[in-house]
Amino acid sequence: MGNFESNESVFNMAMAYLQRIDKLLYKAQESAQIQDIDSWLNYLYCIRRELSVKLIDEEEVELKNMLVNIKKIIQDPRKKITCRSEILGKLDEIDIYMRKKLQQRGMLLPNRSDPRFAILER
């Protein structure tokens, strides 16, 4: 065989990457539906890890701070009970923030201006 000198991978992991994100989003949604605070937070951390390669530095710092701040509240057993409504609200905000970033980066729904999806315009 010849020499392979390209910096590009012969195999593209895009599909596996998007499938992982899809599974994590689904699990986060399930956790949100049953209001399982710990699981929801864990899935949001996993989504952050996957999304991090697409975020600019400021977005990454903002998202990390959002997660760290809510984690501090959750780690206090009394606050976890007394601030439950606030915690659920903040988890929801973080979840929506990440979903918006995924959409902005073209990782969720197709862009309607893409000619391959012109049929959607009808």
Sequence and secondary structure as in RCSB ss.txt:
>XXXX:A:sequence
MGNFESNESVFNMAMAYLQRIDKLLYKAQESAQIQDIDSWLNYLYCIRRELSVKLIDEEEVELKNMLVNIKKIIQ
DPRKKITCRSEILGKLDEIDIYMRKKLQQRGMLLPNRSDPRFAILER
>XXXX:A:secstr
      SS SS  HHHHHHHHHHHHHHHHHHHHTT HHHHHHHHHHHHHHHGGGS HHHHHHHHHHHHHHHHHHT
SHHHHHHTHHHHHHHHHHHHHHHHHHHHHTTSSS  TTSGGGGGGG 
